[in-house]
Amino acid sequence: MLDFIYYPVSAILWFWHKAFGAVLGPDNGFAWALAVVFLVFTLRLLLLAPAIRQVRTTRQMQKLQPQMRALQKRYAGDRRQLTVEMQKLQKEHGFNPLMGCLPALVQAPVFIGLYHVLSSFTRTGTGVGQLAMSPVANANTPNYVFGVGDVQSFLNARLFGAPISVAISSPQSTLESFASHGGVPSVATIAAVAIPLMVIAGLATHFNARASLSRQSPEAAENPQAAIMGKLALWVFPLGLLVSGPFLMIAILLYWVSNNVWTYAQQHFVFARIDREEAAKLTADTDRRAAATPRPGARPVRGKQDARPLQR
């Protein structure tokens, strides 16, 4: 049903696996892990322009907060007129609220697509969404753009001894499907890889939230709803990753870590760029106003009409 997401995601993953597999070997676990990481980087690079517009939208919304509060106070008893005036204010300043949430809306189906494609390398489970294939049938069934050879390469790959498509909580039937492809991994081996990734992902989520909150305007920080969301981002979301980590496959944890690494770097790059643009614009405005203001003691420049002698 979501093939329009699954095929592009699997195609990008396939490309990066072929690239890293040519250097490290197709069955190398690091080749598959790097393919997941660079899949994330590729998608985030495609979303960089909307992300920059999102930051500009957020900055613009913060600047419009005083005017928006004034409109809310003026039309407190007339919701319809308030909506009209809000839309008028947004139109006057070229403000588009949709741009504030577009990158997050795009990333959600990408995450779902990556999870589904990676899960489809091991279809021997019997839970929800699983196909209960035999290990032999699973190893000989293509997975979207991945051929049978690619599926078997994925099953053979290990990251520090653990397949990247399993989680700490993976059922024994799923683990046993790897018997002919490098042996059945132990839960201890999977945990030794997954737990550090869980901790790194949780810490990265926390510090990204802290960096984002440090750039909030004083008005936004005083907003009760913003304060609640800030606490959720700082503490509840990272804790949620630690709690849900045992149920996430290693590849998804790799996705989460690499996504947070990109977010941290992107925040510094985008904010530094926008700060430079705003500083340059402020300097240009100041210089323009200074050039238009007469110097102390200087005569004001008269227009052509004023410069003509008076006719008697």
C-alpha positions as CSV (number, residue, x, y, z in Angstrom):
1,M,0.0,0.0,0.0
2,L,2.9,2.3,0.7
3,D,5.1,1.1,-2.1
4,F,5.7,4.7,-3.3
5,I,7.7,5.1,0.0
6,Y,9.2,1.6,0.3
7,Y,10.8,1.5,-3.2
8,P,12.6,4.9,-3.0
9,V,13.8,4.2,0.5
10,S,15.1,0.7,-0.5
11,A,16.7,2.2,-3.7
12,I,18.7,4.7,-1.7
13,L,19.7,2.0,0.8
14,W,20.7,-0.3,-2.1
15,F,22.8,2.4,-3.7
16,W,24.8,3.1,-0.5
17,H,25.2,-0.6,0.3
18,K,26.7,-1.1,-3.2
19,A,29.0,1.8,-2.7
20,F,30.3,0.7,0.7
21,G,30.1,-3.0,-0.2
22,A,32.5,-2.4,-3.1
23,V,35.1,-1.2,-0.6
24,L,34.4,-3.2,2.6
25,G,32.8,-6.3,1.1
26,P,29.0,-6.9,0.4
27,D,28.6,-9.1,3.5
28,N,30.4,-6.7,5.8
29,G,28.2,-5.4,8.7
30,F,29.8,-2.0,8.6
31,A,28.9,-1.7,4.9
32,W,25.2,-2.2,5.8
33,A,25.5,0.0,8.8
34,L,27.0,2.9,6.8
35,A,24.4,2.4,4.1
36,V,21.7,3.1,6.8
37,V,23.6,6.1,8.1
38,F,24.1,7.6,4.6
39,L,20.5,6.8,3.7
40,V,19.6,9.2,6.6
41,F,22.1,11.8,5.4
42,T,20.8,11.6,1.9
43,L,17.2,12.2,2.9
44,R,18.1,14.9,5.4
45,L,20.2,16.7,2.6
46,L,17.1,16.6,0.4
47,L,15.2,18.2,3.3
48,L,17.8,20.9,4.0
49,A,16.1,23.6,2.0
50,P,12.7,23.1,3.8
51,A,14.5,22.9,7.1
52,I,16.1,26.3,6.5
53,R,12.6,27.7,5.6
54,Q,11.3,26.1,8.8
55,V,13.8,28.0,10.9
56,R,13.0,31.2,9.1
57,T,9.3,30.6,9.7
58,T,9.9,30.0,13.4
59,R,12.0,33.2,13.7
60,Q,9.3,35.1,11.8
61,M,6.6,33.7,14.1
62,Q,8.5,34.8,17.1
63,K,8.7,38.4,15.7
64,L,5.0,38.4,15.0
65,Q,4.1,37.2,18.5
66,P,3.4,40.7,19.9
67,Q,1.0,41.6,17.0
68,M,-0.7,38.2,17.2
69,R,-1.3,38.6,21.0
70,A,-2.7,42.1,20.3
71,L,-5.1,40.6,17.8
72,Q,-6.1,37.9,20.2
73,K,-6.9,40.5,22.8
74,R,-8.8,42.7,20.4
75,Y,-11.0,40.0,19.0
76,A,-11.2,37.8,22.0
77,G,-15.0,37.4,21.6
78,D,-15.0,37.1,17.8
79,R,-13.2,33.9,16.7
80,R,-14.2,34.3,13.1
81,Q,-12.8,37.8,12.8
82,L,-9.7,36.8,14.7
83,T,-9.1,34.1,12.1
84,V,-9.5,36.6,9.3
85,E,-7.1,39.1,10.9
86,M,-4.6,36.4,11.6
87,Q,-4.6,35.3,8.0
88,K,-4.3,38.9,6.9
89,L,-1.3,39.4,9.2
90,Q,0.4,36.2,8.0
91,K,-0.2,37.2,4.3
92,E,1.2,40.7,4.8
93,H,4.5,39.2,6.2
94,G,4.7,36.2,3.8
95,F,4.3,33.8,6.8
96,N,3.4,30.2,6.0
97,P,2.7,28.1,9.1
98,L,2.8,24.8,7.1
99,M,6.6,25.4,6.5
100,G,7.1,25.0,10.3
101,C,6.1,21.4,10.3
102,L,6.9,20.2,6.7
103,P,10.3,18.6,7.5
104,A,8.8,16.6,10.4
105,L,5.8,15.5,8.2
106,V,8.2,14.3,5.5
107,Q,10.5,12.4,7.9
108,A,7.6,10.4,9.4
109,P,6.9,8.3,6.3
110,V,10.6,7.9,5.7
111,F,11.0,6.4,9.1
112,I,8.1,4.1,8.5
113,G,9.5,3.1,5.1
114,L,13.0,2.4,6.5
115,Y,11.5,0.3,9.3
116,H,9.4,-1.7,6.9
117,V,12.2,-2.3,4.4
118,L,14.6,-3.5,7.1
119,S,12.0,-5.7,8.7
120,S,11.3,-7.3,5.4
121,F,14.8,-8.8,5.3
122,T,13.7,-11.2,8.0
123,R,10.1,-12.3,7.4
124,T,10.2,-15.4,9.5
125,G,8.3,-14.0,12.5
126,T,4.7,-14.7,13.4
127,G,3.8,-11.4,15.0
128,V,1.8,-8.5,13.5
129,G,2.9,-7.7,10.0
130,Q,5.1,-10.8,9.8
131,L,4.8,-13.4,7.0
132,A,5.9,-16.5,9.0
133,M,8.2,-17.6,6.1
134,S,10.6,-20.5,6.6
135,P,14.3,-19.4,6.8
136,V,14.9,-20.9,3.3
137,A,12.0,-19.1,1.7
138,N,13.0,-15.9,3.4
139,A,16.6,-16.1,2.2
140,N,15.4,-16.7,-1.4
141,T,12.7,-14.0,-1.6
142,P,13.6,-10.5,-3.0
143,N,12.9,-7.4,-0.8
144,Y,11.7,-4.5,-3.0
145,V,14.8,-3.4,-5.1
146,F,17.0,-5.9,-3.2
147,G,17.6,-9.2,-5.1
148,V,18.0,-12.6,-3.5
149,G,21.8,-12.1,-3.3
150,D,21.3,-8.8,-1.4
151,V,18.9,-10.4,1.0
152,Q,21.4,-13.2,1.8
153,S,24.2,-10.6,2.1
154,F,22.1,-8.7,4.7
155,L,21.5,-12.0,6.6
156,N,25.2,-12.8,6.6
157,A,26.3,-9.3,7.8
158,R,27.2,-8.7,11.4
159,L,27.9,-5.6,13.4
160,F,30.2,-6.6,16.3
161,G,28.6,-10.1,16.0
162,A,24.9,-8.9,15.8
163,P,22.7,-8.7,12.7
164,I,21.4,-5.2,12.3
165,S,17.8,-6.3,11.6
166,V,17.2,-7.7,15.1
167,A,16.3,-6.2,18.4
168,I,17.0,-7.3,22.0
169,S,13.4,-8.4,22.2
170,S,13.4,-10.3,18.9
171,P,11.7,-13.7,19.2
172,Q,13.8,-16.8,19.1
173,S,12.2,-17.8,15.7
174,T,13.6,-14.7,14.2
175,L,17.0,-15.3,15.6
176,E,17.0,-18.9,14.4
177,S,16.5,-17.7,10.8
178,F,20.1,-16.6,10.9
179,A,21.4,-20.1,11.6
180,S,22.5,-20.7,8.0
181,H,23.9,-17.1,7.7
182,G,26.6,-16.7,10.3
183,G,24.9,-18.6,13.2
184,V,22.1,-17.8,15.7
185,P,23.0,-14.5,17.5
186,S,22.7,-14.4,21.3
187,V,20.6,-11.9,23.1
188,A,23.8,-10.8,25.0
189,T,25.6,-10.1,21.8
190,I,22.6,-8.0,20.5
191,A,22.3,-6.1,23.7
192,A,26.1,-5.3,23.7
193,V,25.5,-3.5,20.4
194,A,22.0,-2.1,21.0
195,I,22.4,-0.7,24.5
196,P,25.3,1.8,23.6
197,L,23.3,2.9,20.6
198,M,20.2,3.4,22.8
199,V,22.2,5.6,25.3
200,I,23.8,7.6,22.5
201,A,20.5,8.1,20.8
202,G,18.9,9.3,24.1
203,L,21.7,11.7,24.9
204,A,21.8,13.1,21.4
205,T,18.0,13.7,21.5
206,H,18.4,15.5,24.9
207,F,21.3,17.7,23.7
208,N,19.5,18.6,20.4
209,A,16.5,19.7,22.4
210,R,18.7,21.7,24.8
211,A,20.4,23.4,21.8
212,S,17.0,24.2,20.3
213,L,15.5,25.6,23.5
214,S,18.6,27.8,24.1
215,R,17.6,29.7,20.9
216,Q,14.1,30.4,22.0
217,S,13.0,34.0,22.4
218,P,12.0,35.1,25.9
219,E,8.4,35.5,24.8
220,A,8.3,31.9,23.5
221,A,10.0,30.6,26.7
222,E,7.3,32.2,28.8
223,N,4.5,30.4,26.9
224,P,3.1,27.6,29.1
225,Q,2.6,25.3,26.2
226,A,6.1,25.9,25.0
227,A,7.5,25.2,28.5
228,I,5.6,21.8,28.6
229,M,6.9,20.8,25.1
230,G,10.4,21.8,26.2
231,K,10.3,19.5,29.2
232,L,9.0,16.7,27.0
233,A,11.8,17.2,24.5
234,L,14.4,17.4,27.1
235,W,13.5,14.5,29.3
236,V,10.5,12.4,28.2
237,F,11.5,11.8,24.6
238,P,15.1,10.7,25.4
239,L,13.7,8.5,28.2
240,G,11.2,7.1,25.8
241,L,14.0,6.0,23.5
242,L,15.7,4.1,26.4
243,V,12.4,2.4,27.2
244,S,11.5,1.5,23.6
245,G,15.1,0.7,22.6
246,P,14.9,-3.0,23.4
247,F,12.0,-3.3,20.9
248,L,13.8,-1.4,18.1
249,M,16.1,-3.2,15.7
250,I,19.8,-2.2,15.6
251,A,19.4,-0.6,12.2
252,I,16.6,1.7,13.5
253,L,18.9,2.7,16.4
254,L,21.6,3.5,13.9
255,Y,19.0,5.6,12.1
256,W,18.1,7.5,15.3
257,V,21.8,8.1,16.2
258,S,22.7,9.3,12.7
259,N,19.5,11.4,12.4
260,N,20.4,13.2,15.7
261,V,24.0,13.7,14.6
262,W,22.8,15.4,11.4
263,T,20.2,17.5,13.3
264,Y,22.9,18.7,15.7
265,A,25.2,19.7,12.9
266,Q,22.4,21.2,10.8
267,Q,21.2,23.4,13.7
268,H,24.6,25.0,14.1
269,F,25.0,25.5,10.3
270,V,21.5,26.8,9.6
271,F,21.3,29.2,12.7
272,A,24.8,30.5,11.9
273,R,23.8,31.2,8.3
274,I,20.6,32.9,9.3
275,D,22.3,34.9,12.0
276,R,24.8,36.2,9.4
277,E,22.0,37.1,7.0
278,E,20.1,39.0,9.7
279,A,23.3,40.7,10.9
280,A,24.1,41.8,7.3
281,K,20.6,43.0,6.7
282,L,20.7,45.0,10.0
283,T,24.0,46.5,9.0
284,A,22.7,47.4,5.5
285,D,19.5,49.0,7.0
286,T,21.7,51.0,9.5
287,D,24.0,52.2,6.8
288,R,21.1,53.2,4.6
289,R,19.4,55.2,7.4
290,A,22.8,56.8,8.3
291,A,23.3,57.8,4.6
292,A,19.8,59.4,4.5
293,T,20.3,61.4,7.7
294,P,22.0,64.8,7.3
295,R,25.3,65.2,9.2
296,P,25.3,67.7,12.1
297,G,25.9,71.2,10.8
298,A,25.4,70.3,7.2
299,R,22.8,72.0,5.1
300,P,20.0,69.8,3.9
301,V,20.2,69.1,0.2
302,R,17.5,70.9,-1.7
303,G,15.6,69.5,-4.6
304,K,15.8,70.9,-8.1
305,Q,12.7,73.1,-7.5
306,D,14.1,74.5,-4.3
307,A,17.5,75.2,-6.1
308,R,15.9,77.6,-8.7
309,P,16.0,81.3,-7.9
310,L,12.8,83.0,-6.9
311,Q,11.1,84.8,-9.7
312,R,9.8,88.3,-9.1
